[in-house]
Amino acid sequence: MTQPRSALRSVLPTEQWERNVWVVIGAIFVAFSGFTVVMPFLPLYVQELGVRDPAEVALWSGLIFGVSPFLAGVMAPVWGMLADRYGRKAMFVRSLVVFVLVAACFGLATSVVQLFLLRIVWGVFGGMGAMALSMITSSAPEEKVGTAIGRFQAAQMLTNLSGPLVGGVLASALGIRNTFFVSAGMYAVALIAVVTLFKEPPARQGAGARGRKLMPIRQLVMLPVLLPLAGVLFLSQFVDRSMNALLPLYIAELGTRASSVVLWSGVLTSAGAVAAAGAAGYVGRLAGRRSPRSLLLATLVGGTIAALALAAVQDVWQLLVARVLLGLLAGGTATLAFTIGSHHLPRESRGASFGLLSTGSMVGGGLSPVVAGAIATASLRWVYVTGAFLYVLSGLVALRLPEAGEEAEEASGQVETVGGPPSRVG
């Protein structure tokens, strides 16, 4: 154990903050890959568990898919608040332990009801995304936060490409049930890496240290920056998920041969994800030199233009160009939103505040397919026109965000100080 750990340490950066960032990014990539390895094949697993009627398969699959993100969004601020108080690494490790156990239990499930209940446990006790972001932004120097968040977002997006491909190979070779055990092993690898290599920043070590300022959630919500950022994340994720959900139908409507619709759907989804990942990494680095607020407004304007282009395309090649354009122009939106949050929200309450932001993001992504499906009954093109309108609305919300330089002193209300009298965030 010691030799492999020493070898791994030798290839990681020497500065602890940078090592922390890469360890968390690596853990997230492995963990999210473990998720995307199995989730695309969930409807087939529902059938394996005895559900035969296609309508029931669709119903159970929708419930099982949707319950975890919804509950994770509800619980994110709660776990974030506990992380601020008792340590972010501890809460992140807790999430990974739950993922290891639940993923293994997925492989042992004997009924669809058990699978549904396990997904409830997953949603309630998981929620690692916001925790990872708070760990990264608390570790990185202020001028490197954008770069770190950009790398994180890019890694998260790329798992949507690597996971299904690996999962398809594993499911074919081992069967879907055994693939869940592989997924559990991937979570275990991420868990070991975080436990052995991540070192909590000194200022935030120890649970309940005296003089540690914690802002209650009700006061966090009142900060001028939090609700506008949550609104931007809600709207941008709503648009992104709605546009991807109906791509196969749109491709078919453009006159593509039925035998090629699946292929083109994969190409468009992959191309959009690669473009968005590249954009996230680039704007993250750029945010260290330019105003993140100005960059965010630019991405939202660009997203509006690209969404209108998607609504106007006449063939699948134009659709491919427009989808890549959307990825490039709007792919950095989440990176910039969380970067702005890291500059303006109190450092000691970052777990809770990022949890609230993640709630906005996850709720937007969860509602999107339902609303998009309703709009599509009138016209598929109206889904993309609606997306353009929502990008405009996001830009108007983003105009309420403060300019760079107005740091966490905005949080001028009273905050709770663990082990001491109330003080102000400064």
C-alpha positions in Angstrom: 0.0 0.0 0.0 2.8 2.4 0.9 4.7 1.9 -2.4 1.7 2.6 -4.7 0.8 5.6 -2.6 4.3 7.0 -2.8 4.4 6.4 -6.5 1.1 8.3 -6.9 2.4 11.2 -4.7 5.5 11.5 -7.0 3.4 12.3 -10.1 1.1 14.7 -8.3 2.0 18.5 -7.9 4.3 19.3 -5.0 2.1 22.2 -3.8 -0.6 20.9 -1.5 -3.4 23.1 -2.8 -2.8 22.0 -6.4 -2.5 18.4 -5.2 -5.8 18.8 -3.4 -7.5 20.1 -6.6 -6.2 17.3 -8.8 -7.2 14.6 -6.2 -10.7 15.9 -6.0 -11.0 16.3 -9.8 -9.7 12.8 -10.2 -12.1 11.4 -7.6 -15.0 13.1 -9.3 -14.0 11.9 -12.7 -13.7 8.3 -11.4 -16.9 8.5 -9.3 -19.0 10.1 -12.1 -17.7 7.6 -14.6 -18.9 4.9 -12.2 -22.3 6.5 -12.3 -22.5 6.9 -16.1 -21.1 3.4 -16.6 -24.4 1.9 -15.3 -27.2 4.5 -15.5 -27.8 4.4 -19.3 -28.7 0.7 -19.0 -31.1 1.1 -16.1 -34.3 0.4 -18.1 -32.8 -2.9 -19.2 -32.0 -3.7 -15.5 -35.6 -2.9 -14.6 -36.7 -5.5 -17.2 -34.2 -8.0 -15.7 -35.9 -7.5 -12.3 -39.2 -8.7 -13.7 -41.0 -5.7 -15.1 -42.2 -6.6 -18.6 -44.8 -4.2 -19.6 -43.1 -1.3 -21.7 -45.2 1.3 -20.0 -44.3 0.1 -16.5 -40.6 -0.1 -17.5 -40.8 3.5 -18.7 -42.6 4.6 -15.5 -40.2 2.8 -13.1 -37.1 4.0 -15.1 -38.3 7.6 -14.9 -38.9 7.4 -11.2 -35.6 5.7 -10.5 -33.7 8.2 -12.6 -35.4 11.2 -11.2 -35.7 10.6 -7.5 -31.9 10.8 -6.7 -31.2 14.2 -8.4 -34.3 15.7 -6.8 -33.4 14.5 -3.3 -29.7 15.4 -3.8 -30.8 18.9 -4.7 -33.0 19.2 -1.6 -30.3 17.8 0.7 -27.3 19.7 -0.8 -27.5 22.7 1.5 -27.9 20.5 4.6 -24.8 18.5 3.9 -23.0 21.6 2.9 -23.8 23.2 6.2 -22.6 20.1 8.1 -19.4 20.2 6.0 -18.8 23.8 7.0 -19.1 22.8 10.6 -17.4 19.4 10.7 -15.1 19.3 7.7 -15.6 19.1 4.0 -13.3 16.2 3.5 -15.3 14.2 6.1 -18.6 14.9 4.3 -17.1 14.0 0.9 -15.7 10.7 2.2 -19.2 10.0 3.7 -20.7 10.5 0.2 -18.2 8.1 -1.4 -18.7 5.4 1.3 -22.5 5.6 0.7 -21.9 5.3 -3.1 -19.7 2.2 -2.6 -22.3 0.5 -0.5 -25.3 1.5 -2.5 -23.7 0.6 -5.9 -22.9 -2.9 -4.5 -26.5 -3.2 -3.3 -27.7 -2.3 -6.8 -26.0 -5.4 -8.0 -27.7 -7.5 -5.3 -31.2 -6.1 -5.8 -34.0 -8.6 -6.5 -36.9 -6.3 -7.2 -37.5 -2.9 -8.8 -38.9 -1.6 -5.5 -35.5 -2.3 -3.9 -33.8 -0.5 -6.7 -36.1 2.5 -6.2 -35.4 2.6 -2.4 -31.7 2.3 -3.0 -31.9 5.4 -5.3 -33.7 7.3 -2.5 -30.8 6.4 -0.1 -28.4 7.5 -2.9 -30.1 10.9 -3.2 -30.5 11.6 0.5 -26.9 10.6 1.5 -24.9 11.3 -1.6 -24.6 14.8 -3.0 -20.9 15.0 -3.7 -20.8 17.6 -6.5 -21.3 20.7 -4.4 -18.9 19.3 -1.7 -16.2 18.8 -4.3 -16.5 22.4 -5.5 -16.3 23.7 -2.0 -13.2 21.6 -1.3 -11.6 22.8 -4.6 -12.3 26.5 -4.1 -11.3 26.4 -0.4 -7.9 24.8 -1.3 -7.0 27.0 -4.4 -5.6 30.5 -4.1 -8.1 33.2 -5.1 -6.4 33.8 -8.5 -6.5 30.1 -9.4 -10.1 29.4 -8.4 -11.5 29.9 -11.9 -8.9 27.5 -13.4 -9.7 24.9 -10.8 -13.4 25.1 -11.3 -13.0 25.0 -15.1 -11.0 21.8 -14.8 -13.6 20.3 -12.5 -16.5 21.1 -14.8 -14.6 19.8 -17.8 -13.8 16.5 -16.0 -17.5 16.2 -15.0 -18.7 16.8 -18.6 -16.2 14.3 -20.1 -17.6 11.5 -18.0 -20.7 11.6 -20.1 -18.5 10.5 -23.0 -16.3 7.9 -21.3 -18.8 6.3 -19.0 -21.4 5.0 -21.4 -18.8 3.7 -23.8 -17.0 1.7 -21.0 -20.4 0.7 -19.6 -21.5 -0.7 -22.9 -18.4 -2.9 -23.1 -18.7 -4.0 -19.5 -22.5 -4.7 -19.7 -21.9 -6.8 -22.9 -19.0 -8.8 -21.4 -20.1 -9.1 -17.7 -23.8 -8.4 -17.7 -25.6 -5.4 -16.2 -25.7 -6.8 -12.7 -22.0 -7.3 -12.5 -21.4 -3.9 -14.0 -22.8 -2.4 -10.7 -20.0 -4.1 -8.8 -17.4 -2.6 -11.2 -19.1 0.8 -10.5 -18.8 0.2 -6.7 -15.1 -0.6 -7.2 -14.6 2.7 -9.0 -16.1 4.6 -6.1 -13.8 2.7 -3.7 -10.8 3.8 -5.8 -12.0 7.4 -5.5 -12.5 7.0 -1.8 -9.0 5.7 -1.2 -7.5 8.5 -3.2 -9.3 11.2 -1.2 -8.6 9.6 2.2 -4.9 9.2 1.5 -4.0 12.2 -0.6 -6.4 15.1 0.2 -5.3 17.4 3.1 -7.9 19.8 4.5 -6.6 23.4 4.4 -5.3 24.3 7.9 -7.7 27.1 8.5 -10.6 24.7 8.2 -9.3 21.7 10.0 -11.0 20.4 13.1 -14.7 20.4 13.8 -16.1 23.3 15.6 -12.9 25.3 16.0 -13.3 28.4 18.1 -13.7 31.6 16.1 -14.9 29.8 13.0 -17.6 32.0 11.3 -20.6 30.1 10.0 -23.5 31.9 8.3 -27.0 30.4 8.8 -28.7 29.4 5.5 -31.5 32.0 6.0 -28.8 34.7 6.0 -26.9 33.1 3.0 -30.1 33.3 1.0 -30.3 37.0 1.7 -26.9 37.8 0.2 -27.2 39.9 -3.0 -25.2 37.4 -5.0 -26.7 34.0 -4.1 -30.2 34.1 -5.5 -29.1 35.6 -8.9 -26.4 32.9 -9.2 -28.9 30.2 -8.3 -31.2 31.6 -10.9 -28.6 31.6 -13.6 -27.6 28.0 -12.8 -31.3 27.0 -12.8 -32.0 28.5 -16.2 -28.8 27.4 -17.9 -29.2 23.8 -16.7 -32.8 23.9 -17.7 -31.9 24.9 -21.3 -29.0 22.5 -21.6 -31.0 19.4 -20.5 -34.0 20.4 -22.6 -31.9 20.7 -25.8 -30.3 17.3 -25.3 -33.4 15.4 -24.3 -35.2 15.8 -27.6 -32.2 15.7 -30.0 -33.2 12.3 -31.5 -36.7 13.5 -32.4 -35.3 16.7 -33.9 -32.8 14.8 -36.0 -35.6 12.6 -37.4 -37.7 15.7 -38.1 -34.9 17.1 -40.2 -35.3 14.2 -42.6 -32.5 12.0 -41.4 -32.8 8.3 -42.4 -34.3 6.3 -39.5 -31.3 4.0 -39.5 -28.9 6.9 -38.9 -30.8 8.8 -36.1 -29.1 6.9 -33.3 -25.7 7.5 -34.8 -26.3 11.2 -35.3 -27.7 11.5 -31.8 -24.5 10.0 -30.4 -22.3 12.2 -32.6 -24.2 15.4 -31.6 -24.3 14.6 -27.9 -20.6 13.8 -27.9 -19.6 16.8 -30.0 -21.6 19.1 -27.7 -20.0 17.6 -24.6 -16.5 17.9 -25.9 -17.1 21.5 -26.9 -18.6 22.4 -23.6 -15.8 20.7 -21.7 -13.2 22.6 -23.6 -15.1 25.9 -23.1 -15.4 25.2 -19.4 -11.6 24.7 -19.0 -10.8 27.8 -21.1 -13.1 30.3 -19.5 -11.9 29.0 -16.1 -8.4 30.1 -16.9 -9.6 33.3 -18.5 -11.6 34.2 -15.3 -8.3 34.7 -13.5 -7.5 37.6 -15.9 -10.9 39.0 -16.8 -14.1 39.9 -15.0 -16.0 36.6 -14.4 -19.3 38.6 -14.5 -18.5 40.1 -17.9 -17.5 36.6 -19.2 -20.7 35.2 -17.8 -22.8 37.8 -19.6 -20.9 37.0 -22.8 -21.5 33.3 -22.6 -25.2 33.9 -22.1 -25.4 36.2 -25.1 -23.6 33.6 -27.1 -25.9 30.9 -25.8 -28.9 33.0 -27.0 -27.5 33.2 -30.5 -26.6 29.5 -30.7 -30.0 28.5 -29.4 -31.7 30.6 -32.1 -29.4 28.9 -34.7 -30.5 25.5 -33.4 -34.1 26.5 -33.9 -33.4 27.6 -37.5 -31.4 24.7 -38.9 -32.6 22.8 -42.0 -30.4 19.7 -42.0 -28.4 17.5 -39.6 -25.1 19.0 -40.6 -26.3 22.5 -39.7 -27.6 21.0 -36.5 -24.1 19.6 -35.7 -22.5 23.0 -36.2 -25.1 24.8 -34.1 -24.7 22.2 -31.3 -21.0 22.6 -31.2 -21.4 26.4 -31.3 -23.7 26.2 -28.3 -21.2 24.1 -26.4 -18.4 26.5 -27.1 -20.5 29.7 -26.3 -22.4 28.4 -23.2 -20.2 25.6 -21.9 -18.5 27.8 -19.4 -21.7 29.2 -17.8 -21.6 26.9 -14.7 -17.8 27.4 -14.3 -18.2 31.2 -14.3 -21.2 31.1 -11.9 -19.4 29.0 -9.3 -16.3 31.2 -9.8 -18.3 34.3 -9.0 -19.7 32.5 -6.0 -16.3 31.7 -4.7 -15.3 35.4 -4.9 -18.4 36.8 -3.3 -19.7 34.2 -0.8 -18.2 33.7 2.7 -15.4 31.2 2.6 -16.3 29.6 5.9 -19.9 28.9 4.7 -19.0 27.8 1.2 -20.3 24.3 1.7 -23.8 25.5 2.5 -23.8 28.3 -0.1 -22.5 26.0 -2.9 -25.1 23.5 -1.8 -27.8 26.1 -2.4 -26.4 26.9 -5.8 -26.3 23.2 -6.7 -30.0 23.0 -5.6 -30.8 25.5 -8.3 -28.8 23.7 -10.9 -30.2 20.2 -10.1 -33.8 21.4 -9.9 -33.5 23.1 -13.3 -32.0 20.0 -14.8 -34.7 17.8 -13.3 -37.7 19.9 -14.4 -36.3 20.5 -17.9 -37.2 17.3 -19.7 -40.8 17.4 -18.5 -41.4 21.0 -19.6 -39.5 20.5 -22.8 -41.7 17.5 -23.6 -44.8 19.6 -23.1 -43.5 22.4 -25.4 -42.5 19.8 -28.0 -46.1 18.7 -28.4 -46.6 22.1 -30.2 -43.3 22.1 -32.0 -39.8 20.8 -31.5 -38.3 24.1 -32.8 -40.2 26.0 -30.1 -38.0 24.1 -27.5 -34.9 25.8 -28.9 -36.7 29.2 -29.2 -37.7 28.8 -25.6 -34.1 28.1 -24.8 -33.0 31.3 -26.4 -35.6 33.2 -24.4 -34.3 31.6 -21.1 -30.7 32.6 -22.0 -31.9 36.2 -22.4 -33.7 35.9 -19.0 -30.5 34.4 -17.5 -28.6 37.5 -18.8 -31.0 39.8 -17.1 -30.6 37.9 -13.9 -26.8 38.0 -14.2 -27.0 41.8 -14.5 -27.9 41.8 -10.8 -24.6 40.3 -9.9 -22.0 42.5 -8.3 -18.8 43.6 -10.2 -15.4 42.0 -9.3 -13.9 43.6 -6.3 -17.0 43.5 -4.2 -15.9 40.5 -2.3 -17.5 38.7 0.6 -17.7 41.9 2.6 -21.2 42.1 1.0 -22.1 39.4 3.6 -22.3 42.1 6.2 -25.0 40.5 8.3 -24.4 38.8 11.6 -23.1 35.3 11.3 -22.9 32.5 13.8 -19.4 32.0 15.3 -18.9 28.5 16.6 -17.6 28.6 20.2 -17.7 32.4 20.3 -19.9 35.5 20.1 -21.5 36.7 16.8 -19.2 38.5 14.5 -19.3 39.9 10.9 -17.9 38.3 7.8 -14.8 40.2 6.8 
